[in-house]
Amino acid sequence: MPGEYKRLGEILVESGVLTNLQLSVAIAAQLTSNRRLGEILVERGYASEDQIARCLADQYGYDYIEDPAALAPEQSALDLVGAEMAFSLKVLPICVRDGVLNCIIWDPIDVSVTDQLRLATGNRLRISISPKSRLEAAIRLAYSIDRAVAVTAGGRSSNTTLPSRYKSQETLRQTGSLLWVRALDTLLGRPVLLVGGREEEVSKA
């Protein structure tokens, strides 16, 4: 069962991962950037994703899953949550047993995630914890989110038709039967280059 509520910074300081000075610097950066504290700590090299996930799992009494991509989620659990919610909430559903959804998240402090998941699925939750980037990769794998997409060209700009998850930003060129389109993947929040029937990720600005 989860333990007493504490902020992430408190947990990491008490665990010896952070110094009070590092925490103060990270909190100051958070106030000016509107980003999650864990992301700032990892970016600045104060803590690793693995350290953060392990500390949270220990503090709240959850299982720690080092490699979520090695698991085999049941299709019924994936269908229950759906790809859009899974990526939005950063949750990997594993299975449902007796009205309990077994799932993996990365931040048990964010109660809005578990609240939304309970409300949307109508199930109680059994939670495990994984590092954020490994969890995101496992979600992509489970939902086959990087499969090829088709691009239909009715013209060079506004008439280009994409699947609904993509927002066209610019039609670059057409070479033979291939149309090159720069777009935003609204599901993953990343820029992509769509080339005919292929999808190639491009660097973020």
N, C-alpha and C positions, 0 to 999 in steps of 0.2 A: 504493500500500500504506500502511496505517496507520503513523504514526511512533511514536516513543518515548512510553510511557505518561506522561501528566501529568494532574494534577487540573485541573478546569475553571478554578478560581480562578488557578492558576499561568499557564495559557494566556492568560487575559484580562489579567493584570497584565503579562506579558511583551509582549503585543500593544499595551499602552498604553490599553486600554479601562477598566481599573480601577486605582485606587491601592491600595497596601497597606492603608491605613486603611479604605477602603471594603470591601475583602475581609474584613478582620478583623471589621468590624461585621456583614457579611452572614453570616459563619460563626457568630458569636455568636447571631444570630437563628435560624439553622438548628438549632443545638443545643437551643434551647428550643421550636421549633415542629415538628420532625420533618418539614420540607418540603425539597424539592430546592433546591439552591443557586441554580440558574438562575432558578427561579420567584421567589425572594427578591430577586435582583439586578434583575429586571425590575420587580417590584412597587415597589422602592425607587427606581427610576429610575437605578440605577447603570449599567445596560447594557440595550440593547434585545434583543429576541429575534433580530433580524437580525444584530446584532453577535456574539451568542453562537454562532449557527449558522455564520456565516462563519468565526469563529475556530476552531471545532471542525473544520470542513471543511478549512481550510488546514493545521491541525496534523496531522491524520490522513490527509491526502492523498485525501479524498473529493470528489466533485463536489458543488457547491452548487446547489440548485434553489430559485430565488426564489419561483416560483409553482407549487406542485405541483398545484393545481386545474386548471391548464391542460393537464395531461397526460391521456392516455387509457389508463388501465390495461386490460390484457386480462382478459376475464372468467375465463379459466382461472387466472390468477394470483390474482384476487380469491377464486375458489372454493377455491383451495389453502390460503389463509390463513383466510378466513372473517371475518365482521364482528366477532364477539366478540373474537377474538384480535387483530384489527387495532386495535380501540379499546383493548383492554387493554394492548397493547404499544406503541401509538402508532406503527404501521408501515403504510405504503401500498405494497402489492405492485404492481409495474408489469407485469412479464412474466417468463417462464421461458425460458431459452435454454441448451440443452446442460447441463442439470442445475444451472444457476445461476439463482437467484431475484434479479432486479433489484428493489430496493425502496428506499423512502425512510424514514428515521428522523430523530429530532431530537437524540438524545444517544448518540453512539458510545462514550462512556465507560461507559455502563450495559451491561456485557457480558452481563447476564442476559437482556436483550432478544434479542440476536443468538443466544445459546445456545439459548433457547427456540424461536426461529424456525427454526434449523437442525434441531433435534430434531423439531419438529412437522411440518416440510415434507420433511425428508430431502434438502434441497438446500444447495449452497453459496450464499453470498450475495455480491451486488455492491451495495454500499451507497452511497446519496447522502444528503445532509443538507438539511433545510429547517427554517425557524422553526416552533416548536411549534404556535402557534395556526393558522398557515396549513396545516400538515400535518393537524391535527385537522379543519379545515374540508374539506380535500380528501378525507379518509377518509369523512366524512359524505356528501359528494357521490358518491363512488365506490360506496358501498354503499346509497345512497338511504335512509339511516337515518331521515330525518325524514318519511317518507311517513305518510299518515293511518292511524289505528288505529281499530278498532271496539270499542265498549264494550257489553257485554250486561248488562242489569240484571235480577237476580232478586229484588232487594230494595234497601233504602236503605243497607245497610252491608256485613255479612259475605258476603252472597250476590252481591255485584258481581263479575263475572268479567272479567278483563283478560288480554290476551296475556301470555305467560310472562315477558317482559322487564320488565313493570311490576309494582311492588309497591304495592297500594292502601293509601293512608294515611287517606283520609277521603272518604266520599260526601257531597257538599255539598248537592245538590238535584236534583230532576227537574222539568224544564219541558216539558210536552207529551211528545214522543217523545225529548227530549234528556236524557241523564243527565250530571251534572257531577261529576267525580271528581278529587280531588287524589291524585297518585301519585308514586312515585320510579321514574325510568327507571334500572334497575340496570345497563344496558349502558353508558350515558353518565355515570351518577352525577349526575344532575340532577333537580330537581323539575319536574314537568309538570302541566298542567291538561288533563285529557281531557274533551272535550265531545262526547258522542255519537260521531260519526265523525270528529271533528276533534281535533287535538292542538295546544295552545297552550302555549308555554314560559312559565313563571312565574319571577319573580325568585327567586334563591337567598337563603335566609335569611342 
